[in-house]
């Protein structure tokens, strides 16, 4: 496995009146090239979890392994690890700080000691990966871009590091529907074309159902469920007990199934669901 948690636990402010057990003996694994979703209500431990994946947080119990090695044992180089496992925080445009887009996207690779020629190639790749033209954007100030452009420049800086894993913590928060769709389509394309491992933390159930191959559901610091989206969203009562809602389209299909209709429930896009309902209707009319 590429990333594995074994009895992973984390406590904020241990031994004080403010102690909070944010993670409680979590066991999970993520394979290379997977697109996984991490879901749960606010305070469920999602963000705490993903900050362990590249060593931003050190477990207070258990282990976090990358390619079978505990990252806190031996001589793990955390800078190298963070270039392999890159984390994009919520509102990533707040991470922009250089005077030009080129310098911002080049910041990470420059810290790895690359030559100027290598830097330019990395910046070109990063911008292209997010659909941004190199010549158009290279000298522009990141502070004069639109919100969606800022978000894509921040992601371009991540991709310029050529990571193996990208962890996205609510990356589309605050974006309009069109911008959110475009951003996630680009991430999905990178997942396919670059064999990029993607770990997406989100509250958007429609988005996660459509994109993820596997889901991990957290509740009060515990991993309470994992599996394919179709399997997870069948557990309607348990999902709602965790403070979440199942996707609207899944709810529609499951209501039809409960009414005795012979209909699939493992579909998550409007065209797929529409076609399935039409198929069922045609068979009913025969």
C-alpha positions as a printed NumPy array, in Angstrom:
array([[  0.   ,   0.   ,   0.   ],
       [  1.144,   3.544,  -0.698],
       [ -0.3  ,   5.084,   2.487],
       [ -1.39 ,   3.119,   5.523],
       [ -2.612,   4.076,   8.984],
       [ -2.303,   1.522,  11.775],
       [ -4.164,   2.319,  15.003],
       [ -3.472,   5.973,  14.197],
       [ -4.468,   8.272,  17.045],
       [ -4.023,  11.961,  17.689],
       [ -4.844,  14.04 ,  20.751],
       [ -4.794,  17.821,  20.823],
       [ -3.457,  19.41 ,  24.044],
       [ -3.042,  16.135,  25.934],
       [ -3.023,  16.317,  29.704],
       [ -4.855,  19.634,  29.799],
       [ -8.517,  20.524,  30.47 ],
       [ -8.797,  21.193,  26.719],
       [ -7.716,  17.703,  25.618],
       [ -9.482,  16.494,  22.472],
       [ -9.108,  13.011,  20.993],
       [ -9.297,  13.924,  17.303],
       [ -8.415,  10.47 ,  15.927],
       [ -9.041,   7.148,  17.652],
       [ -7.13 ,   4.076,  16.441],
       [ -7.789,   4.582,  12.733],
       [ -6.863,   1.721,  10.387],
       [ -7.015,   2.41 ,   6.663],
       [ -4.976,   2.028,   3.488],
       [ -4.77 ,   3.841,   0.161],
       [ -3.272,   2.236,  -2.934],
       [ -1.206,   3.997,  -5.57 ],
       [ -3.362,   5.615,  -8.241],
       [ -6.611,   5.547,  -6.249],
       [ -9.058,   8.437,  -6.03 ],
       [-10.489,   8.274,  -2.516],
       [-12.869,  10.456,  -0.582],
       [-12.744,  11.28 ,   3.127],
       [-16.103,  12.477,   4.443],
       [-17.592,  13.384,   7.792],
       [-19.18 ,  16.302,   9.586],
       [-17.133,  19.226,  10.911],
       [-14.969,  18.031,  13.784],
       [-14.98 ,  14.378,  12.696],
       [-11.184,  14.263,  12.314],
       [-10.846,  14.508,   8.526],
       [ -8.386,  17.406,   8.372],
       [ -6.406,  16.044,  11.316],
       [ -6.121,  12.729,   9.481],
       [ -4.776,  14.075,   6.195],
       [ -2.196,  16.272,   7.934],
       [ -0.558,  13.028,   9.07 ],
       [ -0.051,  11.829,   5.495],
       [  2.94 ,  14.103,   4.853],
       [  4.157,  14.594,   8.385],
       [  2.526,  17.911,   9.268],
       [  1.262,  16.189,  12.409],
       [  2.977,  13.427,  14.382],
       [  0.735,  10.686,  15.786],
       [  0.251,  10.51 ,  19.539],
       [ -0.486,   6.813,  19.022],
       [ -0.145,   4.234,  16.257],
       [  1.703,   4.584,  12.971],
       [  1.514,   6.304,   9.595],
       [  3.332,   4.401,   6.858],
       [  4.283,   5.424,   3.322],
       [  5.283,   2.487,   1.134],
       [  5.477,   0.302,   4.228],
       [  7.784,   2.57 ,   6.226],
       [  6.82 ,   4.468,   9.356],
       [  7.574,   8.086,   8.443],
       [  8.559,   8.869,  12.04 ],
       [ 11.15 ,   6.116,  12.297],
       [ 14.6  ,   6.061,  10.711],
       [ 15.818,   8.97 ,   8.627],
       [ 12.735,  10.048,   6.695],
       [ 13.336,  13.372,   4.933],
       [ 10.114,  15.273,   5.547],
       [ 10.87 ,  17.819,   2.8  ],
       [ 11.145,  14.996,   0.266],
       [  8.013,  13.354,   1.662],
       [  6.06 ,  16.613,   1.273],
       [  7.117,  16.886,  -2.361],
       [  5.735,  13.375,  -2.913],
       [  2.592,  13.8  ,  -0.806],
       [  1.365,  17.353,  -1.389],
       [ -1.414,  18.962,   0.632],
       [ -3.67 ,  21.716,  -0.678],
       [ -5.546,  23.392,   2.156],
       [ -9.015,  24.904,   2.118],
       [ -8.925,  28.333,   0.438],
       [ -5.516,  27.617,  -1.153],
       [ -5.407,  31.096,  -2.695],
       [ -4.474,  32.29 ,   0.799],
       [ -1.172,  30.448,   0.235],
       [ -0.216,  32.704,  -2.701],
       [  2.41 ,  35.277,  -1.779],
       [  4.892,  35.895,  -4.616],
       [  4.739,  38.926,  -6.925],
       [  4.218,  36.901, -10.121],
       [  2.467,  33.655, -10.997],
       [  5.771,  32.213, -12.254],
       [  7.517,  32.815,  -8.941],
       [  4.607,  31.424,  -6.969],
       [  4.362,  28.201,  -8.982],
       [  8.167,  27.857,  -8.96 ],
       [  8.473,  28.269,  -5.186],
       [  8.254,  24.58 ,  -4.299],
       [ 10.547,  23.249,  -7.046],
       [ 13.057,  26.029,  -6.339],
       [ 13.316,  24.801,  -2.749],
       [ 14.354,  21.427,  -4.145],
       [ 17.408,  23.077,  -5.714],
       [ 16.422,  22.879,  -9.371],
       [ 18.154,  24.819, -12.121],
       [ 16.418,  27.721, -13.865],
       [ 15.816,  25.57 , -16.954],
       [ 14.246,  22.832, -14.836],
       [ 12.17 ,  25.418, -12.982],
       [ 10.655,  26.739, -16.18 ],
       [  9.713,  23.243, -17.311],
       [  8.081,  22.543, -13.961],
       [  6.145,  25.82 , -14.043],
       [  5.007,  25.108, -17.6  ],
       [  3.803,  21.672, -16.551],
       [  2.058,  22.975, -13.43 ],
       [  0.173,  25.706, -15.266],
       [ -0.739,  23.459, -18.195],
       [ -2.041,  20.814, -15.796],
       [ -4.624,  23.323, -14.587],
       [ -5.48 ,  24.718, -18.019],
       [ -3.511,  27.961, -17.63 ],
       [ -1.413,  29.28 , -20.525],
       [  2.232,  29.855, -19.528],
       [  2.794,  33.034, -21.564],
       [ -0.526,  34.553, -20.516],
       [ -0.07 ,  34.038, -16.788],
       [  3.647,  33.906, -16.029],
       [  4.14 ,  37.646, -15.315],
       [  0.713,  38.353, -13.872],
       [  0.286,  39.104, -10.201],
       [ -1.565,  36.256,  -8.472],
       [ -3.404,  38.884,  -6.418],
       [ -5.067,  40.308,  -9.538],
       [ -6.562,  37.008, -10.664],
       [-10.137,  35.849, -10.24 ],
       [-10.968,  33.527,  -7.356],
       [-11.066,  30.489,  -9.635],
       [ -7.764,  31.431, -11.275],
       [ -6.114,  31.856,  -7.872],
       [ -7.328,  28.399,  -6.871],
       [ -5.887,  26.885, -10.069],
       [ -2.56 ,  28.712,  -9.675],
       [ -2.264,  27.344,  -6.138],
       [ -2.921,  23.858,  -7.495],
       [ -0.416,  24.474, -10.319],
       [  2.215,  25.134,  -7.641],
       [  1.396,  21.739,  -6.146],
       [  1.586,  19.984,  -9.534],
       [  4.908,  21.664, -10.362],
       [  6.386,  19.512,  -7.579],
       [  5.322,  16.432,  -9.604],
       [  3.834,  14.747,  -6.519],
       [  2.702,  11.148,  -6.382],
       [ -0.189,  12.021,  -4.059],
       [ -2.341,  15.131,  -3.833],
       [ -4.411,  15.668,  -0.697],
       [ -7.216,  18.165,  -1.275],
       [ -8.879,  19.484,   1.885],
       [-12.171,  21.111,   0.81 ],
       [-10.446,  22.556,  -2.292],
       [-13.599,  24.033,  -3.856],
       [-14.981,  25.733,  -0.733],
       [-16.527,  29.083,  -1.616],
       [-16.34 ,  28.538,  -5.378],
       [-19.318,  28.994,  -7.684],
       [-20.757,  25.81 ,  -9.256],
       [-19.106,  26.376, -12.647],
       [-15.692,  27.036, -11.122],
       [-16.034,  24.06 ,  -8.797],
       [-16.939,  21.749, -11.679],
       [-14.03 ,  22.95 , -13.821],
       [-11.507,  22.599, -10.998],
       [-12.579,  19.068, -10.123],
       [-12.696,  18.015, -13.789],
       [ -9.053,  19.044, -14.084],
       [ -8.157,  17.112, -10.929],
       [-10.007,  14.06 , -12.274],
       [ -8.129,  14.314, -15.577],
       [ -4.779,  14.48 , -13.75 ],
       [ -5.78 ,  11.417, -11.761],
       [ -6.348,   9.493, -14.985],
       [ -3.534,  10.826, -17.147],
       [ -0.759,  11.112, -14.544],
       [ -1.815,   8.106, -12.404],
       [ -2.055,  10.633,  -9.595],
       [ -3.266,   9.383,  -6.228],
       [ -5.971,  11.803,  -5.066],
       [ -7.329,  12.076,  -1.525],
       [-10.316,  14.422,  -1.436],
       [-11.797,  15.775,   1.79 ],
       [-15.175,  17.365,   1.152],
       [-18.705,  17.993,   2.391],
       [-20.038,  17.828,  -1.177],
       [-21.695,  14.413,  -1.378],
       [-22.675,  14.717,  -5.056],
       [-19.09 ,  15.559,  -5.977],
       [-17.521,  12.762,  -3.955],
       [-20.008,  10.157,  -5.186],
       [-19.276,  11.067,  -8.788],
       [-15.479,  11.157,  -8.517],
       [-14.207,   8.821,  -5.789],
       [-13.479,   5.127,  -6.179],
       [-13.549,   4.5  ,  -2.433],
       [-14.922,   6.394,   0.566],
       [-13.802,   6.638,   4.173],
       [-16.492,   7.921,   6.561],
       [-15.409,   9.535,   9.842],
       [-17.461,  10.346,  12.914],
       [-16.085,  11.808,  16.142],
       [-12.539,  10.74 ,  15.364],
       [-13.376,   7.195,  14.323],
       [-13.458,   5.529,  10.911],
       [-17.   ,   4.154,  10.946],
       [-17.389,   2.968,   7.363],
       [-15.405,   2.445,   4.181],
       [-16.102,   1.041,   0.74 ],
       [-17.306,   1.853,  -2.742],
       [-19.597,   4.909,  -2.963],
       [-22.508,   2.709,  -4.007],
       [-21.997,   0.526,  -0.911],
       [-21.514,   3.433,   1.493],
       [-24.546,   5.407,   0.341],
       [-26.795,   2.367,   0.672],
       [-26.378,   2.736,   4.439],
       [-28.75 ,   5.683,   4.589],
       [-29.454,   5.554,   8.312],
       [-25.8  ,   5.248,   9.308],
       [-24.772,   8.065,   6.965],
       [-27.408,  10.335,   8.486],
       [-26.342,   9.366,  12.006],
       [-22.893,  10.772,  11.185],
       [-24.455,  14.135,  10.314],
       [-24.242,  13.704,   6.538],
       [-26.815,  13.34 ,   3.784],
       [-26.66 ,  10.936,   0.88 ],
       [-26.488,  12.452,  -2.634],
       [-29.839,  13.611,  -3.985],
       [-29.69 ,  11.282,  -6.985],
       [-28.835,   8.298,  -4.772],
       [-31.773,   9.156,  -2.523],
       [-34.108,   9.257,  -5.526],
       [-32.964,   5.854,  -6.81 ],
       [-33.145,   4.259,  -3.382],
       [-36.668,   5.572,  -2.835],
       [-37.697,   3.957,  -6.12 ],
       [-36.013,   0.715,  -5.063],
       [-37.861,   0.743,  -1.711],
       [-41.112,   1.102,  -3.637],
       [-40.347,  -2.214,  -5.335],
       [-38.952,  -0.798,  -8.577],
       [-36.271,  -2.872, -10.312],
       [-33.738,  -0.091, -10.605],
       [-29.992,   0.342, -10.123],
       [-28.777,   2.493,  -7.229],
       [-25.056,   2.697,  -8.075],
       [-25.377,   5.693, -10.411],
       [-24.336,   9.226,  -9.465],
       [-24.567,  11.527, -12.488],
       [-27.674,  13.146, -13.965],
       [-27.282,  11.513, -17.443],
       [-26.779,   8.051, -15.89 ],
       [-29.759,   8.381, -13.562],
       [-31.977,   9.797, -16.313],
       [-31.087,   6.912, -18.624],
       [-31.757,   4.36 , -15.877],
       [-35.177,   5.854, -15.108],
       [-36.031,   5.911, -18.818],
       [-34.914,   2.281, -19.149],
       [-37.088,   1.265, -16.23 ],
       [-40.054,   3.256, -17.564],
       [-39.791,   1.666, -21.001],
       [-39.816,  -1.804, -19.432],
       [-42.817,  -0.872, -17.255],
       [-44.761,   0.223, -20.324],
       [-44.156,  -2.999, -22.253]])
